Amino acid sequence: MNQILVGKGDKPVQLLAKYANRHGLIAGATGTGKTISLMVLAEGFSRMGVPVFMVDVKGDVAGLAMAGVASEKIQQRVAQIGMAGYANEANPVVFWDVFGQAGHPLRTTISEIGPSLLARILGINDIQEGGLEIAFKLADEQGLLLLDLDDLQALLGFVADKRKEISTQYGLVSAQSVAAIQRALLSLQREGGSALFGEPALELKELLRTDLSGRGVINILTADQLILKPRLYSSLLLWLVSELFENLPEVGDLDQPKLVFFFDEAHLLFNDAPPILRQRVEQVVRIIRSKGVGLYFCSQFPDDVPNEILGQLGNRIQHALRAYTPRDQKAVKTAAETFVANPKLDVAEVISQLSVGEALISTLQEKGVPMPVERTLICPPRCRMGAITPEERAAVRARSPVGNAYDVPVNRESAYEILSRRTITERAVADSESKQPAAEKSSEGGGLVSEILWGTTRRQGLVETLAKQAARTVGSQIGRQILRGVLGGILGGSSRR
């Protein structure tokens, strides 16, 4: 199978696999059938053997995991379109969830997401982002792994303590900027954002799976809670695409994509995005098709997507728009201008007349030439058109090919632990030197200090004692809180704000 039947107008409307990595757009007002179009495409790619990544904002996309139920209305549409071999069936699905509740936890590390996207998540200004860049640079040079928010908080505390020396070497870092970043991190933690950062981090190979029958696995990210944090949501998706862009090899023009990635609520990707980020997204969209990845943006209005990116989306599905406001009228005009004209259709007029389950469609045909726009009756999906129960979700998760590889968090040694030990040692040295009488210092030449710190063959030293205490306390969450209290300023307490 080298094409997906999307629907029927005057003739069947197909999406050719060969040009599916030329990206696409699915637009339309709320309740006009965009989700159904998404599901039809996802099913088609899966049957073709192409893995899919998509987001479930409202909970209805999860229906892809369950077979649909035959009804008279569906059978009428099947006959009207002429869908040969139509049968209700489930799709191979893996559920993901940043918060680990409705799917396998989807995590990344602070180091992987990088300072630019992290700055966008935190909503900090350019000066503060510069301080974050310096902190990342310092971590790289000192071999400090940044895995979770604890690591970043510890690093920022270290930067605050050593900011004079760091400013001399890397550029000015102000205490106010560090404090602002720390406050933003605390806000992110309160919102549950710390669940995104840590290990095991997602490996891209998980998104490129097929099942034993050769069908592409549909990866669904549950986002009913994540969408309430727009910066976190959009930055996570941008990071995923950026990772695919940077890590997948060049493959040229394939007979079908290696992966199809759907961006739901695409306007969130570009709201308040600085120009440099837009340029990065444009570069990724332009080049990632040569790595076998197709990107499909889904939003209410076509002009939610910047023109430089919109021009690269060769496959278009436009559901109804209602021209009630000047904003709506502008969107209708934009949508009409993006299609190849069809002399039988007044596109600007038809867009507002489309019923639920209808769309204007133009896809790339032979030699990559877009077909004239066609008013199309959309195919019904084979899966369930609606939400699934918690029990059904649990059953799908239990037979997931990912298993429980991501379900249990891992906390290996990283910047937090390294900087904690360093601080304990420095304070031990300072305390012992302050307690030693000056006369003993001069006469014994530091021998007593060494004995206090490192001990003798018969007596345990201060450093060993503190290290053992730290090891015992770090093991549990309560212990980590105790250790933070001992360390005081290193994590940027209220005294430093």
Secondary structure as UniProt FT lines:
FT   STRAND          3..8
FT   STRAND          12..16
FT   HELIX           17..22
FT   STRAND          24..27
FT   TURN            30..31
FT   HELIX           34..48
FT   STRAND          52..56
FT   HELIX           61..65
FT   HELIX           72..81
FT   TURN            84..85
FT   STRAND          93..97
FT   TURN            98..99
FT   STRAND          104..105
FT   HELIX           110..122
FT   HELIX           126..141
FT   TURN            142..143
FT   HELIX           149..161
FT   HELIX           163..170
FT   HELIX           175..190
FT   TURN            191..192
FT   HELIX           193..196
FT   HELIX           204..208
FT   TURN            212..213
FT   STRAND          218..222
FT   TURN            224..225
FT   HELIX           226..228
FT   HELIX           230..247
FT   STRAND          259..263
FT   HELIX           267..270
FT   TURN            271..272
FT   HELIX           275..287
FT   HELIX           288..291
FT   STRAND          293..299
FT   HELIX           302..304
FT   HELIX           307..310
FT   TURN            311..312
FT   STRAND          315..318
FT   HELIX           326..337
FT   TURN            343..344
FT   HELIX           347..351
FT   TURN            352..353
FT   TURN            356..357
FT   STRAND          358..362
FT   HELIX           366..368
FT   STRAND          374..378
FT   HELIX           390..398
FT   TURN            401..407
FT   HELIX           415..435
FT   HELIX           438..444
FT   TURN            445..446
FT   HELIX           447..454
FT   HELIX           462..474
FT   HELIX           477..487
FT   HELIX           488..491
FT   HELIX           494..496
//
